[in-house]
Amino acid sequence: MSRKDYVEVARIIRDRVEDAQAVGSLITQHALANLAESLADMFKSDNSNFDRSRFMDACGLGDN
């Protein structure tokens, strides 16, 4: 995958996180955080230069 793919995945997750926050759905936020973590693991195994912290921040989950 390319950087633009990582950016697009992060944008999609961030949009859903924002939706979940707007309605106060902590369960959905937790599920999205788990999804983002799993994707970050996969991306890191695909690309050793992948920046997990930057990805989580881009997903709107930097504090997780």
Number of C-alpha atoms within 10 A of each C-alpha: 8 9 9 9 10 16 14 13 16 23 16 12 22 21 13 17 22 14 14 17 13 9 9 11 12 12 10 16 19 15 12 19 21 13 13 21 17 12 17 20 14 12 19 14 11 11 12 8 9 18 12 17 14 13 22 20 14 19 24 19 21 13 7 11
